[in-house]
Amino acid sequence: MRLNYKKEVNNKMTSLYHYGTKGMKWGVRRYVDKNNKPTKEGLSRIRTNRALKTKNDVDSIINSMSKKDKKMLNMSTDEYLSVAEGQFVVKRLIQKHGNTPVSFFDLLRDGDNLSVVIGTRSGEEYRGKGYANKISKKGMDWVNNNKDKWDNVSWGVNRNNEKSINLAKKLGFELDKNTSDNEWQDYIYKHN
């Protein structure tokens, strides 16, 4: 919105231009409350922007994966998360080898719960080197430091993905028999 105001002062026309949004008020910031803390919509925008900054790294990892690997992540398309879905990323960690992103660990918001998504670049030089283990430990340290903010943390695993199941167990996740089915198993994190 552009507001143009013209007024004659001392026989000269002066102009004042204002650029903003409709309903905008001076000194009032959008997406923050009276205490200057982000509102729910503000937090969503912050998460989306953070996820956008690392989207290319995650896309690089995803694009290196085979169809079988993508199936293990329950991906029906080649895109892991759309820009709009970036709002669900509460925490994202990227593990790099040199300048190459090799593994990512996402915590996605699902109401008052978190879901873990982890992926590692395909290739002999990246798999089995401990990248997923290292990044997962960092992610779970973050969970433990923020455990009062979430009801539970789950790790959904394709039952054929033994490495992911072993990593989940190693980090303190336990099988939830109530929500597991023939193809997928849910593991719930047991806080210390």
Disulfide bonds with the S-S distance in Angstrom:
none
